[in-house]
Amino acid sequence: MVFLHGGPGAGSAPVYRRFFDPHHYRVILLDQRGSGKSTPTADLTNNTTSHLISDLEVLRRHLEVERWIVFGGSWGSTLALAYGQSYPDRCIGFILRGIFLFTSDEVRWFLYGMQRIFPEAWRLFSDYIPHEERKDLLRAYYKRLCDPDPNVHKSAAASWCSYENSCSRLLITKMKNNRRAGAYYSGALSMARIEAHYMMNQGFLRPKQLLSGISVLNKHPAIIVQGRYDIVCPIETADTLARVWSNATYQVVADAGHSSMEPGIRSALVKATDEFRHFR
């Protein structure tokens, strides 16, 4: 089982191993380029979807894995599909959560549409940028996230990640203005900078590439887990993917948003890994 983290740029964490029974699975977690423990941190050099796909093949051969199950959520679902369509013979099947296909509509929703549900979080996100630059929030943030001055890029990263985190769960117990509090956590820069980098470049994918290429994977088993109230990656995308993937099982979690750590999502993913035990 290979685990593909989200973001792009979010990195992996030990807690993600809890989706898998270690007595049954050999679980492989990697930090994608510029993420987590990969170095250089938050680096954009040669950081594209094609490079990440190639990295997965290098890792697979290095670890002497003939075929593996691909598990990914959010951006991890994007990369899983892109990798699978490039190397279908190396994939046993897929467990995907919070589907994101990197269309222009999905990116626009992230930058502007989420304000319909989380207006307070979006207002903080937007107000960080001077008024004259707010018509293109992505470009404005990208400029600051790539600024060499830590005082500039760390502040922008804190604002970006605070916005995304505030919209990632169905129930937010406390809305925090992390930017104004000066909050900055390890990994914020890699997540914000690399996410913006991929958004600026349409995910390094052709328009509708992943949907049009799904026929390559139609014989592969897949389980798609989607939170009904996922605001970061709205359910419409998962529904569209499930309707064109003939061998996919589609499960909607009624009381969940985007985060894989929400109870309903977490339980569904554990159940999915249990169901995949008989695939070889």
Backbone as CSV, one residue per row, in Angstrom:
resi,resn,N_x,N_y,N_z,CA_x,CA_y,CA_z,C_x,C_y,C_z
1,MET,0.854,-1.187,0.000,0.000,0.000,0.000,0.890,1.238,0.000
2,VAL,0.692,2.127,-0.968,1.437,3.385,-0.987,0.468,4.516,-0.664
3,PHE,0.852,5.359,0.292,0.023,6.465,0.755,0.495,7.761,0.108
4,LEU,-0.412,8.470,-0.547,-0.094,9.742,-1.199,-0.789,10.862,-0.439
5,HIS,0.003,11.724,0.178,-0.565,12.805,0.983,-1.144,13.912,0.115
6,GLY,-1.864,14.806,0.759,-2.545,15.886,0.058,-1.694,17.125,-0.083
7,GLY,-2.387,18.199,-0.334,-1.726,19.484,-0.568,-2.016,19.966,-1.989
8,PRO,-1.042,19.837,-2.892,0.297,19.276,-2.723,1.144,20.098,-1.757
9,GLY,2.038,19.406,-1.071,2.938,20.076,-0.151,2.662,19.799,1.308
10,ALA,1.576,19.056,1.614,1.197,18.872,3.017,2.142,17.937,3.770
11,GLY,2.723,16.963,3.083,3.588,16.003,3.751,2.792,14.913,4.453
12,SER,3.476,13.853,4.819,2.839,12.736,5.518,3.038,12.900,7.021
13,ALA,2.332,12.063,7.795,2.429,12.120,9.254,2.232,10.711,9.794
14,PRO,2.827,10.401,10.948,2.701,9.045,11.518,1.252,8.599,11.707
15,VAL,0.339,9.542,11.991,-1.052,9.173,12.243,-1.696,8.501,11.036
16,TYR,-1.192,8.764,9.845,-1.784,8.181,8.645,-1.594,6.669,8.581
17,ARG,-0.642,6.147,9.329,-0.445,4.697,9.334,-1.620,3.973,9.967
18,ARG,-2.447,4.707,10.710,-3.540,4.085,11.445,-4.700,3.663,10.547
19,PHE,-4.648,4.029,9.277,-5.672,3.552,8.335,-5.449,2.087,7.958
20,PHE,-4.278,1.546,8.255,-3.873,0.254,7.706,-3.513,-0.740,8.813
21,ASP,-3.886,-1.993,8.605,-3.491,-3.062,9.512,-2.042,-3.440,9.215
22,PRO,-1.117,-3.163,10.139,0.297,-3.440,9.863,0.614,-4.920,9.777
23,HIS,-0.294,-5.774,10.266,-0.071,-7.213,10.175,-0.407,-7.742,8.787
24,HIS,-1.129,-6.940,8.017,-1.503,-7.371,6.669,-0.775,-6.588,5.581
25,TYR,-0.636,-5.279,5.784,-0.087,-4.411,4.733,1.355,-3.999,5.009
26,ARG,2.101,-3.940,3.952,3.372,-3.217,3.977,3.041,-1.795,3.535
27,VAL,3.058,-0.874,4.472,2.594,0.488,4.212,3.784,1.387,3.888
28,ILE,3.688,2.088,2.779,4.764,2.977,2.326,4.233,4.408,2.308
29,LEU,4.802,5.256,3.141,4.447,6.676,3.173,5.652,7.465,2.702
30,LEU,5.440,8.394,1.792,6.538,9.219,1.319,6.152,10.685,1.384
31,ASP,7.141,11.508,1.542,6.948,12.950,1.445,7.328,13.371,0.034
32,GLN,6.363,13.932,-0.690,6.603,14.351,-2.065,7.604,15.514,-2.113
33,ARG,8.095,15.833,-3.266,9.139,16.850,-3.419,8.790,18.146,-2.681
34,GLY,9.724,18.606,-1.873,9.555,19.855,-1.146,8.676,19.761,0.079
35,SER,8.146,18.562,0.386,7.185,18.394,1.465,7.781,17.578,2.615
36,GLY,7.285,17.826,3.822,7.688,17.021,4.959,9.189,16.967,5.133
37,LYS,9.735,15.757,5.147,11.173,15.581,5.352,11.967,15.616,4.052
38,SER,11.290,15.756,2.916,12.013,15.873,1.651,12.711,17.232,1.582
39,THR,13.886,17.230,1.032,14.665,18.469,0.935,15.005,18.757,-0.519
40,PRO,15.194,20.034,-0.868,15.033,21.241,-0.056,13.545,21.500,0.264
41,THR,13.279,21.957,1.468,11.921,22.223,1.898,11.274,23.318,1.055
42,ALA,10.040,23.080,0.651,9.230,24.055,-0.096,9.873,24.461,-1.421
43,ASP,10.735,23.613,-1.956,11.422,23.943,-3.206,10.531,23.616,-4.405
44,LEU,10.521,24.512,-5.383,9.677,24.355,-6.563,10.441,23.862,-7.789
45,THR,11.746,23.703,-7.667,12.567,23.280,-8.795,12.189,21.868,-9.229
46,ASN,11.902,21.696,-10.506,11.531,20.375,-11.022,10.435,19.739,-10.176
47,ASN,9.484,20.539,-9.767,8.382,20.042,-8.950,7.104,20.128,-9.767
48,THR,6.793,19.058,-10.474,5.608,18.976,-11.312,4.953,17.617,-11.104
49,THR,3.768,17.451,-11.617,3.082,16.165,-11.508,3.875,15.059,-12.176
50,SER,4.456,15.343,-13.312,5.262,14.325,-14.010,6.463,13.900,-13.180
51,HIS,7.102,14.851,-12.506,8.230,14.506,-11.647,7.785,13.620,-10.483
52,LEU,6.625,13.921,-9.912,6.138,13.116,-8.793,5.771,11.701,-9.239
53,ILE,5.214,11.582,-10.436,4.905,10.262,-10.983,6.194,9.459,-11.174
54,SER,7.205,10.105,-11.716,8.492,9.437,-11.894,9.097,9.031,-10.557
55,ASP,8.947,9.889,-9.548,9.457,9.567,-8.215,8.812,8.297,-7.665
56,LEU,7.510,8.150,-7.898,6.817,6.960,-7.412,7.368,5.689,-8.061
57,GLU,7.673,5.773,-9.330,8.253,4.614,-9.999,9.659,4.311,-9.492
58,VAL,10.451,5.345,-9.250,11.791,5.144,-8.680,11.676,4.469,-7.317
59,LEU,10.742,4.951,-6.497,10.541,4.387,-5.160,10.057,2.942,-5.241
60,ARG,9.122,2.678,-6.129,8.596,1.317,-6.265,9.697,0.338,-6.621
61,ARG,10.536,0.708,-7.582,11.626,-0.174,-7.987,12.663,-0.311,-6.880
62,HIS,12.947,0.795,-6.217,13.938,0.773,-5.132,13.512,-0.168,-4.003
63,LEU,12.205,-0.177,-3.694,11.695,-1.023,-2.614,11.299,-2.419,-3.099
64,GLU,11.530,-2.676,-4.385,11.266,-3.976,-4.996,9.802,-4.397,-4.826
65,VAL,8.920,-3.449,-5.100,7.484,-3.703,-5.072,7.018,-3.947,-6.505
66,GLU,6.412,-5.091,-6.747,5.944,-5.379,-8.099,4.681,-4.588,-8.418
67,ARG,3.681,-4.647,-7.517,2.426,-3.922,-7.683,1.953,-3.462,-6.313
68,TRP,1.210,-2.358,-6.290,0.737,-1.854,-5.006,-0.654,-1.253,-5.123
69,ILE,-1.322,-1.173,-3.971,-2.581,-0.449,-3.875,-2.244,1.011,-3.641
70,VAL,-2.921,1.907,-4.341,-2.628,3.343,-4.238,-3.732,4.010,-3.426
71,PHE,-3.332,4.676,-2.356,-4.251,5.308,-1.411,-3.941,6.805,-1.398
72,GLY,-4.949,7.636,-1.690,-4.688,9.075,-1.708,-5.929,9.894,-1.467
73,GLY,-5.765,11.018,-0.783,-6.883,11.912,-0.522,-6.597,13.323,-0.961
74,SER,-7.634,14.014,-1.447,-7.509,15.393,-1.897,-6.499,15.444,-3.052
75,TRP,-5.431,16.242,-2.938,-4.399,16.206,-3.976,-3.852,14.794,-4.145
76,GLY,-3.821,14.014,-3.077,-3.364,12.633,-3.194,-4.215,11.822,-4.153
77,SER,-5.510,12.144,-4.262,-6.365,11.452,-5.232,-5.999,11.875,-6.657
78,THR,-5.645,13.140,-6.815,-5.209,13.634,-8.130,-3.969,12.884,-8.590
79,LEU,-2.968,12.850,-7.707,-1.710,12.186,-8.048,-1.913,10.692,-8.250
80,ALA,-2.780,10.082,-7.443,-3.052,8.655,-7.596,-3.611,8.351,-8.979
81,LEU,-4.556,9.158,-9.437,-5.139,8.940,-10.762,-4.127,9.199,-11.869
82,ALA,-3.333,10.252,-11.724,-2.326,10.561,-12.744,-1.279,9.448,-12.819
83,TYR,-0.855,8.971,-11.663,0.114,7.868,-11.643,-0.508,6.601,-12.221
84,GLY,-1.714,6.286,-11.785,-2.364,5.065,-12.246,-2.580,5.041,-13.744
85,GLN,-2.917,6.184,-14.310,-3.124,6.240,-15.751,-1.808,6.155,-16.515
86,SER,-0.711,6.484,-15.854,0.611,6.359,-16.479,1.173,4.946,-16.331
87,TYR,0.862,4.293,-15.198,1.398,2.960,-14.910,0.290,2.035,-14.385
88,PRO,-0.720,1.773,-15.192,-1.849,0.953,-14.718,-1.436,-0.460,-14.313
89,ASP,-0.433,-1.017,-14.968,-0.028,-2.389,-14.666,0.655,-2.506,-13.315
90,ARG,1.047,-1.391,-12.734,1.720,-1.410,-11.429,0.735,-1.192,-10.281
91,CYS,-0.526,-1.005,-10.610,-1.530,-0.699,-9.589,-2.508,-1.865,-9.422
92,ILE,-2.682,-2.313,-8.172,-3.674,-3.337,-7.870,-5.062,-2.710,-7.845
93,GLY,-5.166,-1.549,-7.225,-6.435,-0.843,-7.109,-6.225,0.461,-6.381
94,PHE,-7.327,1.145,-6.056,-7.242,2.504,-5.520,-8.235,2.706,-4.375
95,ILE,-7.784,3.400,-3.352,-8.657,3.918,-2.300,-8.469,5.427,-2.292
96,LEU,-9.533,6.153,-2.618,-9.419,7.595,-2.823,-10.439,8.327,-1.957
97,ARG,-10.029,9.506,-1.483,-10.889,10.296,-0.589,-10.828,11.767,-0.984
98,GLY,-11.983,12.459,-0.900,-12.007,13.896,-1.173,-11.473,14.211,-2.557
99,ILE,-12.179,13.778,-3.587,-11.647,13.793,-4.954,-11.418,15.213,-5.463
100,PHE,-10.232,15.388,-6.055,-9.849,16.666,-6.668,-9.204,16.352,-8.009
101,LEU,-9.759,16.898,-9.091,-9.270,16.595,-10.439,-8.499,17.750,-11.060
102,PHE,-8.290,18.799,-10.298,-7.511,19.968,-10.698,-8.058,20.650,-11.950
103,THR,-9.367,20.811,-11.980,-9.979,21.614,-13.038,-9.933,23.092,-12.640
104,SER,-10.107,23.954,-13.611,-10.094,25.393,-13.318,-11.255,25.773,-12.401
105,ASP,-12.386,25.077,-12.535,-13.534,25.357,-11.666,-13.223,25.028,-10.214
106,GLU,-12.519,23.930,-9.989,-12.165,23.546,-8.620,-11.196,24.545,-7.989
107,VAL,-10.244,25.011,-8.759,-9.288,25.999,-8.248,-10.008,27.308,-7.947
108,ARG,-10.881,27.727,-8.848,-11.633,28.965,-8.637,-12.518,28.852,-7.394
109,TRP,-13.097,27.687,-7.186,-13.923,27.476,-5.989,-13.080,27.638,-4.725
110,PHE,-11.901,27.058,-4.715,-11.028,27.163,-3.550,-10.693,28.620,-3.241
111,LEU,-10.404,29.375,-4.273,-9.953,30.757,-4.080,-11.092,31.726,-3.780
112,TYR,-12.273,31.472,-4.329,-13.368,32.433,-4.194,-14.684,31.796,-3.734
113,GLY,-14.964,30.574,-4.165,-16.268,29.988,-3.908,-16.517,29.601,-2.462
114,MET,-15.468,29.224,-1.744,-15.659,28.749,-0.376,-16.175,29.842,0.554
115,GLN,-16.108,31.093,0.094,-16.640,32.186,0.916,-18.147,32.056,1.123
116,ARG,-18.824,31.310,0.258,-20.270,31.136,0.400,-20.613,30.350,1.672
117,ILE,-19.692,29.494,2.087,-19.931,28.655,3.257,-19.138,29.145,4.467
118,PHE,-17.930,29.622,4.220,-17.059,30.094,5.289,-16.656,31.549,5.038
119,PRO,-17.623,32.475,5.116,-17.314,33.874,4.799,-16.292,34.498,5.747
120,GLU,-16.297,34.090,7.020,-15.339,34.680,7.967,-13.903,34.287,7.593
121,ALA,-13.707,32.993,7.311,-12.370,32.522,6.950,-11.909,33.151,5.640
122,TRP,-12.820,33.238,4.661,-12.426,33.808,3.370,-12.104,35.295,3.501
123,ARG,-12.846,35.990,4.350,-12.593,37.422,4.523,-11.179,37.660,5.048
124,LEU,-10.741,36.845,6.005,-9.376,36.964,6.511,-8.353,36.645,5.416
125,PHE,-8.670,35.609,4.624,-7.806,35.202,3.519,-7.685,36.316,2.483
126,SER,-8.799,36.913,2.125,-8.817,37.974,1.128,-8.218,39.275,1.666
127,ASP,-8.558,39.635,2.892,-8.103,40.897,3.463,-6.598,40.950,3.669
128,TYR,-5.960,39.790,3.688,-4.495,39.769,3.810,-3.830,40.459,2.620
129,ILE,-4.490,40.385,1.463,-3.954,40.946,0.218,-4.465,42.373,0.055
130,PRO,-3.607,43.321,-0.344,-4.069,44.690,-0.591,-5.234,44.723,-1.578
131,HIS,-6.130,45.661,-1.388,-7.380,45.715,-2.145,-7.150,45.686,-3.648
132,GLU,-6.144,46.371,-4.128,-5.932,46.471,-5.568,-5.472,45.154,-6.199
133,GLU,-5.086,44.170,-5.395,-4.617,42.884,-5.926,-5.627,41.758,-5.728
134,ARG,-6.767,42.021,-5.144,-7.681,40.949,-4.749,-8.432,40.311,-5.910
135,LYS,-8.385,40.910,-7.083,-9.039,40.288,-8.232,-8.304,39.026,-8.682
136,ASP,-7.047,38.904,-8.283,-6.272,37.698,-8.597,-5.543,37.267,-7.328
137,LEU,-6.291,36.653,-6.425,-5.724,36.243,-5.142,-4.600,35.229,-5.312
138,LEU,-4.735,34.338,-6.273,-3.703,33.319,-6.465,-2.365,33.956,-6.817
139,ARG,-2.364,34.848,-7.785,-1.115,35.487,-8.193,-0.534,36.328,-7.058
140,ALA,-1.407,37.003,-6.308,-0.946,37.846,-5.208,-0.297,37.003,-4.118
141,TYR,-0.927,35.904,-3.785,-0.342,35.014,-2.771,0.936,34.372,-3.283
142,TYR,0.916,33.921,-4.527,2.092,33.242,-5.089,3.314,34.157,-5.045
143,LYS,3.117,35.417,-5.369,4.219,36.379,-5.324,4.808,36.462,-3.917
144,ARG,3.963,36.477,-2.924,4.433,36.594,-1.538,5.013,35.290,-1.022
145,LEU,4.408,34.179,-1.411,4.903,32.877,-0.960,6.278,32.559,-1.531
146,CYS,6.578,33.125,-2.686,7.890,32.903,-3.307,8.890,34.000,-2.977
147,ASP,8.484,34.986,-2.209,9.391,36.053,-1.807,10.491,35.477,-0.921
148,PRO,11.761,35.821,-1.161,12.851,35.250,-0.358,12.870,35.719,1.095
149,ASP,12.172,36.796,1.401,12.160,37.327,2.761,11.251,36.468,3.644
150,PRO,11.784,35.818,4.684,10.955,34.981,5.569,9.793,35.738,6.197
151,ASN,9.989,37.022,6.465,8.901,37.804,7.050,7.710,37.907,6.109
152,VAL,7.989,37.829,4.819,6.920,37.902,3.817,6.312,36.521,3.578
153,HIS,7.146,35.537,3.253,6.568,34.240,2.859,5.984,33.461,4.038
154,LYS,6.529,33.629,5.233,5.951,32.926,6.385,4.576,33.484,6.742
155,SER,4.438,34.776,6.685,3.155,35.393,6.981,2.101,34.984,5.961
156,ALA,2.479,34.973,4.690,1.541,34.570,3.632,1.154,33.100,3.788
157,ALA,2.116,32.257,4.139,1.835,30.831,4.321,0.877,30.602,5.481
158,ALA,1.065,31.344,6.579,0.173,31.210,7.725,-1.250,31.597,7.354
159,SER,-1.412,32.657,6.572,-2.731,33.097,6.155,-3.394,32.071,5.239
160,TRP,-2.640,31.566,4.265,-3.153,30.577,3.316,-3.609,29.319,4.049
161,CYS,-2.761,28.792,4.920,-3.077,27.535,5.606,-4.193,27.699,6.624
162,SER,-4.262,28.864,7.262,-5.354,29.125,8.187,-6.689,29.072,7.459
163,TYR,-6.731,29.646,6.276,-7.951,29.629,5.456,-8.356,28.200,5.109
164,GLU,-7.416,27.437,4.577,-7.737,26.074,4.163,-8.145,25.213,5.356
165,ASN,-7.407,25.297,6.445,-7.730,24.495,7.617,-9.095,24.859,8.202
166,SER,-9.445,26.130,8.123,-10.729,26.572,8.670,-11.916,26.053,7.877
167,CYS,-11.662,25.627,6.644,-12.754,25.155,5.778,-12.764,23.633,5.610
168,SER,-11.898,22.943,6.341,-11.667,21.526,6.066,-12.523,20.565,6.874
169,ARG,-13.228,21.051,7.886,-14.033,20.163,8.720,-15.496,20.596,8.706
170,LEU,-16.350,19.629,8.918,-17.772,19.935,8.984,-18.070,20.852,10.167
171,LEU,-17.488,20.537,11.320,-17.701,21.338,12.522,-16.381,21.935,12.980
172,ILE,-16.303,23.240,12.980,-15.126,23.940,13.471,-15.442,24.422,14.882
173,THR,-14.695,23.931,15.852,-15.005,24.273,17.242,-14.646,25.714,17.571
174,LYS,-13.618,26.245,16.901,-13.209,27.611,17.187,-12.542,28.197,15.956
175,MET,-13.056,29.304,15.469,-12.470,29.976,14.323,-11.284,30.803,14.790
176,LYS,-10.120,30.498,14.259,-8.913,31.204,14.684,-8.377,32.065,13.554
177,ASN,-7.910,33.227,13.898,-7.217,34.068,12.930,-5.735,33.840,13.132
178,ASN,-5.234,32.758,12.561,-3.842,32.388,12.787,-2.870,33.437,12.274
179,ARG,-3.247,34.106,11.193,-2.320,35.089,10.636,-2.085,36.225,11.609
180,ARG,-3.163,36.806,12.129,-3.004,37.946,13.018,-2.373,37.546,14.345
181,ALA,-2.559,36.280,14.732,-1.936,35.793,15.953,-0.460,35.493,15.729
182,GLY,-0.018,35.593,14.491,1.375,35.326,14.163,1.696,33.847,14.154
183,ALA,0.658,33.000,14.068,0.875,31.556,14.122,1.528,31.072,12.838
184,TYR,2.520,30.206,12.992,3.192,29.609,11.840,3.700,28.245,12.275
185,TYR,3.302,27.191,11.553,3.707,25.859,11.954,4.619,25.257,10.889
186,SER,5.425,24.310,11.333,6.334,23.633,10.418,5.526,22.960,9.320
187,GLY,5.862,23.194,8.092,5.148,22.621,6.956,4.183,23.582,6.291
188,ALA,3.891,24.710,6.953,2.950,25.662,6.359,3.490,26.226,5.051
189,LEU,4.774,26.570,5.020,5.338,27.158,3.802,5.318,26.162,2.653
190,SER,5.720,24.913,2.908,5.725,23.938,1.819,4.315,23.706,1.288
191,MET,3.350,23.619,2.187,1.983,23.388,1.739,1.455,24.570,0.935
192,ALA,1.583,25.774,1.466,1.029,26.947,0.790,1.761,27.236,-0.515
193,ARG,3.083,27.236,-0.477,3.860,27.576,-1.680,3.663,26.553,-2.788
194,ILE,3.714,25.265,-2.442,3.594,24.235,-3.470,2.167,24.161,-3.996
195,GLU,1.169,24.326,-3.119,-0.217,24.377,-3.595,-0.397,25.510,-4.600
196,ALA,0.079,26.689,-4.255,-0.059,27.835,-5.155,0.679,27.590,-6.468
197,HIS,1.852,26.977,-6.378,2.658,26.655,-7.566,1.884,25.740,-8.516
198,TYR,1.252,24.716,-7.964,0.486,23.800,-8.807,-0.776,24.468,-9.344
199,MET,-1.411,25.306,-8.541,-2.591,26.022,-9.028,-2.237,26.988,-10.145
200,MET,-1.092,27.638,-10.033,-0.648,28.550,-11.083,-0.424,27.815,-12.409
201,ASN,-0.152,26.525,-12.314,0.169,25.733,-13.506,-0.883,24.660,-13.807
202,GLN,-2.114,24.877,-13.324,-3.247,23.981,-13.598,-2.918,22.521,-13.266
203,GLY,-2.118,22.349,-12.203,-1.774,20.997,-11.774,-0.820,20.284,-12.713
204,PHE,-0.283,21.007,-13.694,0.580,20.413,-14.720,-0.157,19.277,-15.438
205,LEU,-1.450,19.488,-15.642,-2.295,18.516,-16.318,-3.031,19.191,-17.472
206,ARG,-3.383,18.413,-18.470,-4.207,18.924,-19.547,-5.646,19.064,-19.050
207,PRO,-6.435,19.949,-19.650,-7.835,20.076,-19.240,-8.565,18.733,-19.325
208,LYS,-9.233,18.362,-18.236,-10.027,17.124,-18.143,-9.202,15.864,-18.387
209,GLN,-7.897,15.962,-18.181,-7.017,14.820,-18.450,-7.392,13.581,-17.650
210,LEU,-7.689,13.745,-16.383,-7.907,12.585,-15.522,-9.237,11.900,-15.804
211,LEU,-10.262,12.679,-16.108,-11.547,12.066,-16.453,-11.490,11.364,-17.807
212,SER,-10.869,12.000,-18.779,-10.812,11.409,-20.125,-9.945,10.155,-20.158
213,GLY,-9.021,10.029,-19.194,-8.133,8.870,-19.182,-8.579,7.749,-18.271
214,ILE,-9.777,7.850,-17.698,-10.200,6.876,-16.682,-10.443,5.497,-17.273
215,SER,-10.664,5.393,-18.575,-10.918,4.085,-19.185,-9.749,3.129,-18.976
216,VAL,-8.555,3.663,-18.837,-7.371,2.837,-18.590,-7.496,2.075,-17.272
217,LEU,-8.279,2.637,-16.338,-8.390,2.058,-14.996,-9.734,1.381,-14.747
218,ASN,-10.561,1.252,-15.757,-11.916,0.753,-15.539,-11.965,-0.660,-14.967
219,LYS,-10.944,-1.468,-15.204,-10.929,-2.826,-14.669,-10.291,-2.897,-13.284
220,HIS,-9.739,-1.779,-12.824,-9.117,-1.754,-11.499,-10.179,-1.499,-10.428
221,PRO,-10.163,-2.246,-9.339,-11.102,-1.959,-8.254,-10.747,-0.644,-7.576
222,ALA,-11.762,0.066,-7.146,-11.545,1.345,-6.470,-12.649,1.577,-5.464
223,ILE,-12.298,2.218,-4.372,-13.275,2.691,-3.392,-13.091,4.190,-3.261
224,ILE,-14.159,4.936,-3.495,-14.144,6.397,-3.392,-14.927,6.790,-2.155
225,VAL,-14.272,7.480,-1.231,-14.902,7.945,0.004,-15.005,9.466,-0.055
226,GLN,-16.185,9.987,0.154,-16.405,11.422,0.008,-17.303,11.954,1.113
227,GLY,-16.871,13.006,1.783,-17.719,13.669,2.756,-18.813,14.461,2.059
228,ARG,-20.048,14.291,2.518,-21.171,15.003,1.912,-20.945,16.505,1.936
229,TYR,-20.379,17.008,3.038,-20.213,18.452,3.218,-18.753,18.872,3.090
230,ASP,-18.052,18.221,2.183,-16.670,18.600,1.870,-16.721,19.912,1.091
231,ILE,-16.213,20.967,1.686,-16.240,22.276,1.041,-14.972,22.524,0.238
232,VAL,-13.855,21.970,0.674,-12.585,22.153,-0.052,-12.628,21.425,-1.392
233,CYS,-13.124,20.196,-1.381,-13.272,19.399,-2.611,-14.735,18.958,-2.705
234,PRO,-15.613,19.801,-3.242,-17.052,19.520,-3.235,-17.412,18.181,-3.865
235,ILE,-18.498,17.616,-3.377,-18.916,16.263,-3.727,-19.194,16.090,-5.222
236,GLU,-19.502,17.137,-5.922,-19.804,17.044,-7.356,-18.688,16.343,-8.130
237,THR,-17.446,16.614,-7.749,-16.311,16.020,-8.463,-16.241,14.520,-8.225
238,ALA,-16.402,14.093,-6.974,-16.388,12.664,-6.666,-17.532,11.959,-7.373
239,ASP,-18.699,12.584,-7.396,-19.860,11.994,-8.057,-19.598,11.813,-9.549
240,THR,-18.984,12.798,-10.160,-18.660,12.714,-11.587,-17.685,11.578,-11.860
241,LEU,-16.649,11.463,-11.019,-15.666,10.395,-11.200,-16.315,9.026,-11.020
242,ALA,-17.143,8.885,-9.993,-17.773,7.590,-9.717,-18.662,7.137,-10.869
243,ARG,-19.293,8.075,-11.556,-20.211,7.719,-12.651,-19.480,7.248,-13.904
244,VAL,-18.203,7.604,-14.042,-17.472,7.172,-15.241,-16.507,6.024,-14.954
245,TRP,-16.349,5.666,-13.673,-15.425,4.582,-13.307,-16.265,3.347,-12.999
246,SER,-16.332,2.431,-13.935,-17.270,1.314,-13.846,-16.975,0.368,-12.697
247,ASN,-15.746,0.261,-12.263,-15.391,-0.688,-11.213,-15.165,-0.013,-9.862
248,ALA,-15.697,1.181,-9.701,-15.506,1.914,-8.453,-16.729,1.786,-7.556
249,THR,-16.476,1.626,-6.261,-17.515,1.679,-5.240,-17.479,3.072,-4.633
250,TYR,-18.633,3.676,-4.524,-18.721,5.081,-4.112,-19.450,5.168,-2.779
251,GLN,-18.779,5.732,-1.776,-19.399,5.875,-0.464,-19.403,7.333,-0.046
252,VAL,-20.589,7.854,0.214,-20.739,9.219,0.713,-20.927,9.160,2.226
253,VAL,-20.083,9.883,2.946,-20.181,9.952,4.405,-21.060,11.144,4.751
254,ALA,-22.198,10.874,5.351,-23.239,11.889,5.515,-22.873,13.008,6.469
255,ASP,-22.030,12.713,7.449,-21.757,13.705,8.493,-20.289,14.113,8.514
256,ALA,-19.743,14.433,7.351,-18.316,14.763,7.277,-18.047,15.836,6.241
257,GLY,-16.922,16.527,6.450,-16.418,17.496,5.496,-15.247,16.912,4.738
258,HIS,-14.119,17.641,4.742,-12.981,17.257,3.914,-11.922,16.432,4.641
259,SER,-11.683,16.705,5.878,-10.549,16.121,6.585,-10.648,14.604,6.720
260,SER,-9.533,13.926,6.481,-9.489,12.470,6.646,-9.572,12.067,8.110
261,MET,-9.391,13.023,9.023,-9.413,12.737,10.448,-10.802,12.871,11.065
262,GLU,-11.789,13.288,10.285,-13.146,13.319,10.810,-13.619,11.880,11.032
263,PRO,-14.374,11.636,12.106,-14.713,10.249,12.474,-15.323,9.420,11.354
264,GLY,-16.291,9.979,10.624,-16.942,9.213,9.567,-16.007,8.864,8.424
265,ILE,-15.178,9.818,8.034,-14.203,9.577,6.961,-13.180,8.550,7.410
266,ARG,-12.674,8.733,8.618,-11.649,7.830,9.144,-12.162,6.387,9.178
267,SER,-13.382,6.200,9.660,-13.956,4.854,9.729,-14.142,4.251,8.339
268,ALA,-14.596,5.062,7.400,-14.814,4.573,6.035,-13.504,4.160,5.373
269,LEU,-12.435,4.891,5.644,-11.142,4.555,5.046,-10.569,3.280,5.655
270,VAL,-10.721,3.118,6.961,-10.263,1.882,7.598,-11.037,0.690,7.037
271,LYS,-12.341,0.864,6.882,-13.163,-0.205,6.304,-12.720,-0.518,4.875
272,ALA,-12.379,0.511,4.122,-11.931,0.308,2.740,-10.639,-0.500,2.690
273,THR,-9.694,-0.194,3.562,-8.441,-0.963,3.560,-8.702,-2.411,3.969
274,ASP,-9.667,-2.631,4.847,-10.027,-4.010,5.219,-10.638,-4.743,4.024
275,GLU,-11.470,-4.047,3.259,-12.107,-4.682,2.101,-11.113,-5.030,1.004
276,PHE,-9.995,-4.339,0.963,-8.995,-4.566,-0.074,-8.051,-5.727,0.263
277,ARG,-8.252,-6.363,1.390,-7.337,-7.440,1.796,-7.259,-8.577,0.777
278,HIS,-8.366,-8.846,0.085,-8.392,-10.019,-0.803,-7.867,-9.723,-2.193
279,PHE,-7.545,-8.441,-2.475,-6.997,-8.117,-3.799,-5.493,-8.365,-3.815
280,ARG,-5.023,-8.912,-4.906,-3.591,-9.229,-5.060,-3.087,-8.686,-6.387
